[in-house]
Amino acid sequence: MARSVLVSAIGKLAVAGQQAGFSLEQMIDLLNAGLSVETLLDLIAWRLEGTQSALPLLGSSSNWVVPRRSASA
């Protein structure tokens, strides 16, 4: 049962990330580069909500480069 819950959660994360303009490859690359799942969720929520809440994560001292959504997304 725990495996099905995990698979479902990963699927929901993938769909939300894609809706926010991230490709699966970009999300995997961010996680492999050391971004926490919690921070990835914050970035996805920030993109979906259009709020300023994730801006501290992307400050001038950050090494993260987050692709912007295209106008067609």
Phi and psi restraints in degrees (range 20) as a CNS / XPLOR table:
assign (resid 1 and name C) (resid 2 and name N)
       (resid 2 and name CA) (resid 2 and name C) 1.0 -62.0 20.0 2
assign (resid 2 and name N) (resid 2 and name CA)
       (resid 2 and name C) (resid 3 and name N) 1.0 -35.3 20.0 2
assign (resid 2 and name C) (resid 3 and name N)
       (resid 3 and name CA) (resid 3 and name C) 1.0 -65.1 20.0 2
assign (resid 3 and name N) (resid 3 and name CA)
       (resid 3 and name C) (resid 4 and name N) 1.0 -40.8 20.0 2
assign (resid 3 and name C) (resid 4 and name N)
       (resid 4 and name CA) (resid 4 and name C) 1.0 -66.8 20.0 2
assign (resid 4 and name N) (resid 4 and name CA)
       (resid 4 and name C) (resid 5 and name N) 1.0 -34.4 20.0 2
assign (resid 4 and name C) (resid 5 and name N)
       (resid 5 and name CA) (resid 5 and name C) 1.0 -67.0 20.0 2
assign (resid 5 and name N) (resid 5 and name CA)
       (resid 5 and name C) (resid 6 and name N) 1.0 -42.0 20.0 2
assign (resid 5 and name C) (resid 6 and name N)
       (resid 6 and name CA) (resid 6 and name C) 1.0 -64.5 20.0 2
assign (resid 6 and name N) (resid 6 and name CA)
       (resid 6 and name C) (resid 7 and name N) 1.0 -44.5 20.0 2
assign (resid 6 and name C) (resid 7 and name N)
       (resid 7 and name CA) (resid 7 and name C) 1.0 -61.5 20.0 2
assign (resid 7 and name N) (resid 7 and name CA)
       (resid 7 and name C) (resid 8 and name N) 1.0 -41.7 20.0 2
assign (resid 7 and name C) (resid 8 and name N)
       (resid 8 and name CA) (resid 8 and name C) 1.0 -63.9 20.0 2
assign (resid 8 and name N) (resid 8 and name CA)
       (resid 8 and name C) (resid 9 and name N) 1.0 -43.5 20.0 2
assign (resid 8 and name C) (resid 9 and name N)
       (resid 9 and name CA) (resid 9 and name C) 1.0 -63.8 20.0 2
assign (resid 9 and name N) (resid 9 and name CA)
       (resid 9 and name C) (resid 10 and name N) 1.0 -42.0 20.0 2
assign (resid 9 and name C) (resid 10 and name N)
       (resid 10 and name CA) (resid 10 and name C) 1.0 -64.7 20.0 2
assign (resid 10 and name N) (resid 10 and name CA)
       (resid 10 and name C) (resid 11 and name N) 1.0 -40.0 20.0 2
assign (resid 10 and name C) (resid 11 and name N)
       (resid 11 and name CA) (resid 11 and name C) 1.0 -62.3 20.0 2
assign (resid 11 and name N) (resid 11 and name CA)
       (resid 11 and name C) (resid 12 and name N) 1.0 -42.6 20.0 2
assign (resid 11 and name C) (resid 12 and name N)
       (resid 12 and name CA) (resid 12 and name C) 1.0 -65.9 20.0 2
assign (resid 12 and name N) (resid 12 and name CA)
       (resid 12 and name C) (resid 13 and name N) 1.0 -38.8 20.0 2
assign (resid 12 and name C) (resid 13 and name N)
       (resid 13 and name CA) (resid 13 and name C) 1.0 -62.2 20.0 2
assign (resid 13 and name N) (resid 13 and name CA)
       (resid 13 and name C) (resid 14 and name N) 1.0 -44.4 20.0 2
assign (resid 13 and name C) (resid 14 and name N)
       (resid 14 and name CA) (resid 14 and name C) 1.0 -61.9 20.0 2
assign (resid 14 and name N) (resid 14 and name CA)
       (resid 14 and name C) (resid 15 and name N) 1.0 -44.6 20.0 2
assign (resid 14 and name C) (resid 15 and name N)
       (resid 15 and name CA) (resid 15 and name C) 1.0 -64.9 20.0 2
assign (resid 15 and name N) (resid 15 and name CA)
       (resid 15 and name C) (resid 16 and name N) 1.0 -46.3 20.0 2
assign (resid 15 and name C) (resid 16 and name N)
       (resid 16 and name CA) (resid 16 and name C) 1.0 -62.3 20.0 2
assign (resid 16 and name N) (resid 16 and name CA)
       (resid 16 and name C) (resid 17 and name N) 1.0 -41.4 20.0 2
assign (resid 16 and name C) (resid 17 and name N)
       (resid 17 and name CA) (resid 17 and name C) 1.0 -62.2 20.0 2
assign (resid 17 and name N) (resid 17 and name CA)
       (resid 17 and name C) (resid 18 and name N) 1.0 -41.8 20.0 2
assign (resid 17 and name C) (resid 18 and name N)
       (resid 18 and name CA) (resid 18 and name C) 1.0 -67.4 20.0 2
assign (resid 18 and name N) (resid 18 and name CA)
       (resid 18 and name C) (resid 19 and name N) 1.0 -37.9 20.0 2
assign (resid 18 and name C) (resid 19 and name N)
       (resid 19 and name CA) (resid 19 and name C) 1.0 -64.1 20.0 2
assign (resid 19 and name N) (resid 19 and name CA)
       (resid 19 and name C) (resid 20 and name N) 1.0 -28.3 20.0 2
assign (resid 19 and name C) (resid 20 and name N)
       (resid 20 and name CA) (resid 20 and name C) 1.0 -85.9 20.0 2
assign (resid 20 and name N) (resid 20 and name CA)
       (resid 20 and name C) (resid 21 and name N) 1.0 -2.5 20.0 2
assign (resid 20 and name C) (resid 21 and name N)
       (resid 21 and name CA) (resid 21 and name C) 1.0 101.0 20.0 2
assign (resid 21 and name N) (resid 21 and name CA)
       (resid 21 and name C) (resid 22 and name N) 1.0 6.6 20.0 2
assign (resid 21 and name C) (resid 22 and name N)
       (resid 22 and name CA) (resid 22 and name C) 1.0 -94.0 20.0 2
assign (resid 22 and name N) (resid 22 and name CA)
       (resid 22 and name C) (resid 23 and name N) 1.0 139.2 20.0 2
assign (resid 22 and name C) (resid 23 and name N)
       (resid 23 and name CA) (resid 23 and name C) 1.0 -83.1 20.0 2
assign (resid 23 and name N) (resid 23 and name CA)
       (resid 23 and name C) (resid 24 and name N) 1.0 162.0 20.0 2
assign (resid 23 and name C) (resid 24 and name N)
       (resid 24 and name CA) (resid 24 and name C) 1.0 -58.8 20.0 2
assign (resid 24 and name N) (resid 24 and name CA)
       (resid 24 and name C) (resid 25 and name N) 1.0 -40.0 20.0 2
assign (resid 24 and name C) (resid 25 and name N)
       (resid 25 and name CA) (resid 25 and name C) 1.0 -63.3 20.0 2
assign (resid 25 and name N) (resid 25 and name CA)
       (resid 25 and name C) (resid 26 and name N) 1.0 -41.0 20.0 2
assign (resid 25 and name C) (resid 26 and name N)
       (resid 26 and name CA) (resid 26 and name C) 1.0 -63.5 20.0 2
assign (resid 26 and name N) (resid 26 and name CA)
       (resid 26 and name C) (resid 27 and name N) 1.0 -42.4 20.0 2
assign (resid 26 and name C) (resid 27 and name N)
       (resid 27 and name CA) (resid 27 and name C) 1.0 -65.0 20.0 2
assign (resid 27 and name N) (resid 27 and name CA)
       (resid 27 and name C) (resid 28 and name N) 1.0 -42.1 20.0 2
assign (resid 27 and name C) (resid 28 and name N)
       (resid 28 and name CA) (resid 28 and name C) 1.0 -64.3 20.0 2
assign (resid 28 and name N) (resid 28 and name CA)
       (resid 28 and name C) (resid 29 and name N) 1.0 -43.2 20.0 2
assign (resid 28 and name C) (resid 29 and name N)
       (resid 29 and name CA) (resid 29 and name C) 1.0 -60.6 20.0 2
assign (resid 29 and name N) (resid 29 and name CA)
       (resid 29 and name C) (resid 30 and name N) 1.0 -42.9 20.0 2
assign (resid 29 and name C) (resid 30 and name N)
       (resid 30 and name CA) (resid 30 and name C) 1.0 -61.8 20.0 2
assign (resid 30 and name N) (resid 30 and name CA)
       (resid 30 and name C) (resid 31 and name N) 1.0 -43.8 20.0 2
assign (resid 30 and name C) (resid 31 and name N)
       (resid 31 and name CA) (resid 31 and name C) 1.0 -66.8 20.0 2
assign (resid 31 and name N) (resid 31 and name CA)
       (resid 31 and name C) (resid 32 and name N) 1.0 -42.1 20.0 2
assign (resid 31 and name C) (resid 32 and name N)
       (resid 32 and name CA) (resid 32 and name C) 1.0 -65.0 20.0 2
assign (resid 32 and name N) (resid 32 and name CA)
       (resid 32 and name C) (resid 33 and name N) 1.0 -28.0 20.0 2
assign (resid 32 and name C) (resid 33 and name N)
       (resid 33 and name CA) (resid 33 and name C) 1.0 -81.1 20.0 2
assign (resid 33 and name N) (resid 33 and name CA)
       (resid 33 and name C) (resid 34 and name N) 1.0 -3.8 20.0 2
assign (resid 33 and name C) (resid 34 and name N)
       (resid 34 and name CA) (resid 34 and name C) 1.0 113.3 20.0 2
assign (resid 34 and name N) (resid 34 and name CA)
       (resid 34 and name C) (resid 35 and name N) 1.0 -0.8 20.0 2
assign (resid 34 and name C) (resid 35 and name N)
       (resid 35 and name CA) (resid 35 and name C) 1.0 -66.8 20.0 2
assign (resid 35 and name N) (resid 35 and name CA)
       (resid 35 and name C) (resid 36 and name N) 1.0 135.6 20.0 2
assign (resid 35 and name C) (resid 36 and name N)
       (resid 36 and name CA) (resid 36 and name C) 1.0 -77.5 20.0 2
assign (resid 36 and name N) (resid 36 and name CA)
       (resid 36 and name C) (resid 37 and name N) 1.0 158.2 20.0 2
assign (resid 36 and name C) (resid 37 and name N)
       (resid 37 and name CA) (resid 37 and name C) 1.0 -61.5 20.0 2
assign (resid 37 and name N) (resid 37 and name CA)
       (resid 37 and name C) (resid 38 and name N) 1.0 -38.5 20.0 2
assign (resid 37 and name C) (resid 38 and name N)
       (resid 38 and name CA) (resid 38 and name C) 1.0 -61.1 20.0 2
assign (resid 38 and name N) (resid 38 and name CA)
       (resid 38 and name C) (resid 39 and name N) 1.0 -43.1 20.0 2
assign (resid 38 and name C) (resid 39 and name N)
       (resid 39 and name CA) (resid 39 and name C) 1.0 -68.2 20.0 2
assign (resid 39 and name N) (resid 39 and name CA)
       (resid 39 and name C) (resid 40 and name N) 1.0 -38.5 20.0 2
assign (resid 39 and name C) (resid 40 and name N)
       (resid 40 and name CA) (resid 40 and name C) 1.0 -60.7 20.0 2
assign (resid 40 and name N) (resid 40 and name CA)
       (resid 40 and name C) (resid 41 and name N) 1.0 -43.0 20.0 2
assign (resid 40 and name C) (resid 41 and name N)
       (resid 41 and name CA) (resid 41 and name C) 1.0 -61.6 20.0 2
assign (resid 41 and name N) (resid 41 and name CA)
       (resid 41 and name C) (resid 42 and name N) 1.0 -39.6 20.0 2
assign (resid 41 and name C) (resid 42 and name N)
       (resid 42 and name CA) (resid 42 and name C) 1.0 -62.8 20.0 2
assign (resid 42 and name N) (resid 42 and name CA)
       (resid 42 and name C) (resid 43 and name N) 1.0 -43.2 20.0 2
assign (resid 42 and name C) (resid 43 and name N)
       (resid 43 and name CA) (resid 43 and name C) 1.0 -63.7 20.0 2
assign (resid 43 and name N) (resid 43 and name CA)
       (resid 43 and name C) (resid 44 and name N) 1.0 -41.6 20.0 2
assign (resid 43 and name C) (resid 44 and name N)
       (resid 44 and name CA) (resid 44 and name C) 1.0 -63.5 20.0 2
assign (resid 44 and name N) (resid 44 and name CA)
       (resid 44 and name C) (resid 45 and name N) 1.0 -46.5 20.0 2
assign (resid 44 and name C) (resid 45 and name N)
       (resid 45 and name CA) (resid 45 and name C) 1.0 -61.7 20.0 2
assign (resid 45 and name N) (resid 45 and name CA)
       (resid 45 and name C) (resid 46 and name N) 1.0 -42.0 20.0 2
assign (resid 45 and name C) (resid 46 and name N)
       (resid 46 and name CA) (resid 46 and name C) 1.0 -59.2 20.0 2
assign (resid 46 and name N) (resid 46 and name CA)
       (resid 46 and name C) (resid 47 and name N) 1.0 -44.3 20.0 2
assign (resid 46 and name C) (resid 47 and name N)
       (resid 47 and name CA) (resid 47 and name C) 1.0 -67.2 20.0 2
assign (resid 47 and name N) (resid 47 and name CA)
       (resid 47 and name C) (resid 48 and name N) 1.0 -41.2 20.0 2
assign (resid 47 and name C) (resid 48 and name N)
       (resid 48 and name CA) (resid 48 and name C) 1.0 -71.1 20.0 2
assign (resid 48 and name N) (resid 48 and name CA)
       (resid 48 and name C) (resid 49 and name N) 1.0 -36.3 20.0 2
assign (resid 48 and name C) (resid 49 and name N)
       (resid 49 and name CA) (resid 49 and name C) 1.0 -88.0 20.0 2
assign (resid 49 and name N) (resid 49 and name CA)
       (resid 49 and name C) (resid 50 and name N) 1.0 -23.1 20.0 2
assign (resid 49 and name C) (resid 50 and name N)
       (resid 50 and name CA) (resid 50 and name C) 1.0 69.2 20.0 2
assign (resid 50 and name N) (resid 50 and name CA)
       (resid 50 and name C) (resid 51 and name N) 1.0 26.8 20.0 2
assign (resid 50 and name C) (resid 51 and name N)
       (resid 51 and name CA) (resid 51 and name C) 1.0 -93.2 20.0 2
assign (resid 51 and name N) (resid 51 and name CA)
       (resid 51 and name C) (resid 52 and name N) 1.0 175.2 20.0 2
assign (resid 51 and name C) (resid 52 and name N)
       (resid 52 and name CA) (resid 52 and name C) 1.0 -93.1 20.0 2
assign (resid 52 and name N) (resid 52 and name CA)
       (resid 52 and name C) (resid 53 and name N) 1.0 4.1 20.0 2
assign (resid 52 and name C) (resid 53 and name N)
       (resid 53 and name CA) (resid 53 and name C) 1.0 -61.4 20.0 2
assign (resid 53 and name N) (resid 53 and name CA)
       (resid 53 and name C) (resid 54 and name N) 1.0 -27.6 20.0 2
assign (resid 53 and name C) (resid 54 and name N)
       (resid 54 and name CA) (resid 54 and name C) 1.0 -93.7 20.0 2
assign (resid 54 and name N) (resid 54 and name CA)
       (resid 54 and name C) (resid 55 and name N) 1.0 -1.5 20.0 2
assign (resid 54 and name C) (resid 55 and name N)
       (resid 55 and name CA) (resid 55 and name C) 1.0 -56.7 20.0 2
assign (resid 55 and name N) (resid 55 and name CA)
       (resid 55 and name C) (resid 56 and name N) 1.0 -39.1 20.0 2
assign (resid 55 and name C) (resid 56 and name N)
       (resid 56 and name CA) (resid 56 and name C) 1.0 -60.0 20.0 2
assign (resid 56 and name N) (resid 56 and name CA)
       (resid 56 and name C) (resid 57 and name N) 1.0 -27.4 20.0 2
assign (resid 56 and name C) (resid 57 and name N)
       (resid 57 and name CA) (resid 57 and name C) 1.0 -69.7 20.0 2
assign (resid 57 and name N) (resid 57 and name CA)
       (resid 57 and name C) (resid 58 and name N) 1.0 -21.8 20.0 2
assign (resid 57 and name C) (resid 58 and name N)
       (resid 58 and name CA) (resid 58 and name C) 1.0 -112.2 20.0 2
assign (resid 58 and name N) (resid 58 and name CA)
       (resid 58 and name C) (resid 59 and name N) 1.0 25.2 20.0 2
assign (resid 58 and name C) (resid 59 and name N)
       (resid 59 and name CA) (resid 59 and name C) 1.0 -62.2 20.0 2
assign (resid 59 and name N) (resid 59 and name CA)
       (resid 59 and name C) (resid 60 and name N) 1.0 174.3 20.0 2
assign (resid 59 and name C) (resid 60 and name N)
       (resid 60 and name CA) (resid 60 and name C) 1.0 -64.0 20.0 2
assign (resid 60 and name N) (resid 60 and name CA)
       (resid 60 and name C) (resid 61 and name N) 1.0 -23.0 20.0 2
assign (resid 60 and name C) (resid 61 and name N)
       (resid 61 and name CA) (resid 61 and name C) 1.0 -87.9 20.0 2
assign (resid 61 and name N) (resid 61 and name CA)
       (resid 61 and name C) (resid 62 and name N) 1.0 -2.2 20.0 2
assign (resid 61 and name C) (resid 62 and name N)
       (resid 62 and name CA) (resid 62 and name C) 1.0 -77.6 20.0 2
assign (resid 62 and name N) (resid 62 and name CA)
       (resid 62 and name C) (resid 63 and name N) 1.0 143.9 20.0 2
assign (resid 62 and name C) (resid 63 and name N)
       (resid 63 and name CA) (resid 63 and name C) 1.0 -93.7 20.0 2
assign (resid 63 and name N) (resid 63 and name CA)
       (resid 63 and name C) (resid 64 and name N) 1.0 -1.0 20.0 2
assign (resid 63 and name C) (resid 64 and name N)
       (resid 64 and name CA) (resid 64 and name C) 1.0 -82.1 20.0 2
assign (resid 64 and name N) (resid 64 and name CA)
       (resid 64 and name C) (resid 65 and name N) 1.0 135.4 20.0 2
assign (resid 64 and name C) (resid 65 and name N)
       (resid 65 and name CA) (resid 65 and name C) 1.0 -116.0 20.0 2
assign (resid 65 and name N) (resid 65 and name CA)
       (resid 65 and name C) (resid 66 and name N) 1.0 112.8 20.0 2
assign (resid 65 and name C) (resid 66 and name N)
       (resid 66 and name CA) (resid 66 and name C) 1.0 -106.2 20.0 2
assign (resid 66 and name N) (resid 66 and name CA)
       (resid 66 and name C) (resid 67 and name N) 1.0 120.0 20.0 2
assign (resid 66 and name C) (resid 67 and name N)
       (resid 67 and name CA) (resid 67 and name C) 1.0 -63.6 20.0 2
assign (resid 67 and name N) (resid 67 and name CA)
       (resid 67 and name C) (resid 68 and name N) 1.0 141.5 20.0 2
assign (resid 67 and name C) (resid 68 and name N)
       (resid 68 and name CA) (resid 68 and name C) 1.0 -81.1 20.0 2
assign (resid 68 and name N) (resid 68 and name CA)
       (resid 68 and name C) (resid 69 and name N) 1.0 151.6 20.0 2
assign (resid 68 and name C) (resid 69 and name N)
       (resid 69 and name CA) (resid 69 and name C) 1.0 -72.4 20.0 2
assign (resid 69 and name N) (resid 69 and name CA)
       (resid 69 and name C) (resid 70 and name N) 1.0 141.1 20.0 2
assign (resid 69 and name C) (resid 70 and name N)
       (resid 70 and name CA) (resid 70 and name C) 1.0 -75.6 20.0 2
assign (resid 70 and name N) (resid 70 and name CA)
       (resid 70 and name C) (resid 71 and name N) 1.0 163.0 20.0 2
assign (resid 70 and name C) (resid 71 and name N)
       (resid 71 and name CA) (resid 71 and name C) 1.0 -62.8 20.0 2
assign (resid 71 and name N) (resid 71 and name CA)
       (resid 71 and name C) (resid 72 and name N) 1.0 -25.3 20.0 2
assign (resid 71 and name C) (resid 72 and name N)
       (resid 72 and name CA) (resid 72 and name C) 1.0 -83.9 20.0 2
assign (resid 72 and name N) (resid 72 and name CA)
       (resid 72 and name C) (resid 73 and name N) 1.0 -10.0 20.0 2
